[in-house]
């Protein structure tokens, strides 16, 4: 029930995407997300779909994993679609009281739905093919220039990797506590909103306590191993671009070029 | 109040890279009033197995019958089942959440529809049965020691008056004294309330002392399901599964190999003591033969006393433990 969130869950496989440098994948995902917002016509989305499909095939990750992440944003997606449909001014197709469905609204809603969906699937590809550690290593390297303006890049990256690492652990913990309380007759499903919120107390209190305990233990373990932040810290596996990364960058440049060209030409 | 499992199979994350077959085609019958031990090393499927008993997880295939009714049938009241089959998870102290001990124990009975007053009666009874002191009832559960928290958590399930009580490693993380206390109280519950108890444990010693039936899990299947004596006689196979028979089994087997005619079925220290003493008295031991020949010739009377003392000592010392 709560194991359905794929974000931050690595899927091990042997594919080109898995082997790519995390920085390449990160920049690629960014480029893809930007392109989804640059495209604004059906042919454009067709290109984006083609690109996305290609990536999914290359990643060798079963397709259903990609869509699992969508379940989590389903509500947001629905809200966006509904609001876009009824609140966009323009040519009125259908009217009921103060609610108007416009042609512009429909096309806007469609576009937003595609964009949000692609955004989630795009980032899912990255998180499914990259371990959280690789991802934060990559981010740390990408953001290193910010060190000069006194941004604690290493610390931020460390916080992120710990947070990502803890998502599955906390999910498992939630599952366990939930089962323990269900075994004591707790009911997390029925009742109105207030009853439901109240029924969360037996779940949330133990969960918070365990999260604090884990945080405390981890801090202690890191200190015991003399961790002191990013100064002069070297890496066991330093990141290096390989041939496939340069090829990927070339493909990305072409892809973003197409996106911009489509926009400029208004296709 | 019987539970019956028929060809139960359970797979974690089916169809993914993380697919694990936790249970493979398990069938078993658990009648009323037994004290059952479930043993197996980490990952053998024992925790998954016990979660099937109160319908916390649905088997991938197979059926689970409680009193002959399929618990996963459309209209089956699984909440009622869960209040009749109490399950205490490993590290149950992690589920405590209320401001004070008494309220936490009341959570279960109140979920059964009891009023606060009625629930408190049940809660107090349960707390008493696990040996929790009354003066601590109003303390926050988070102020308690590990052993006390565990008692509160067990009482939390017990207060629901289950007909079957399942405990997953109730002694994990406790000192030897706390472990013996809790296990004794569980055995007491079995006697006083007459409920079925299923005890999951790593420790063969704990299991051997209390249970009447022992289920050994290995790789998602049932390796043995019999009396502890019978199971421990397969101690070589147990070792191959990464388990070990109680230490006493090893002692008895090596005594036998070395010529002392003892009963290798003994599983507890008390039984072993009896068996060793009997063997020594019956005089088949070469340890005593020398003494007896010495006695019959009447040559060295003094030495006999000393020798007799020495042969008895090891047996006595073991029985003291």
Interface residues (C-beta under 8 A of the other chain):
Chain A: X3 X11 X12 X13 X62 X65 X176 X177 X179 X180 X181 X182 X183 X184 X185 X186 X187 X201 X202 X205 X206 X209 X210
Chain B: X13 X15 X16 X17 X51 X54 X56 X79 X82 X83 X86 X87 X89 X92 X94 X95 X96 X97 X107 X108 X111 X112 X142 X156 X157 X160
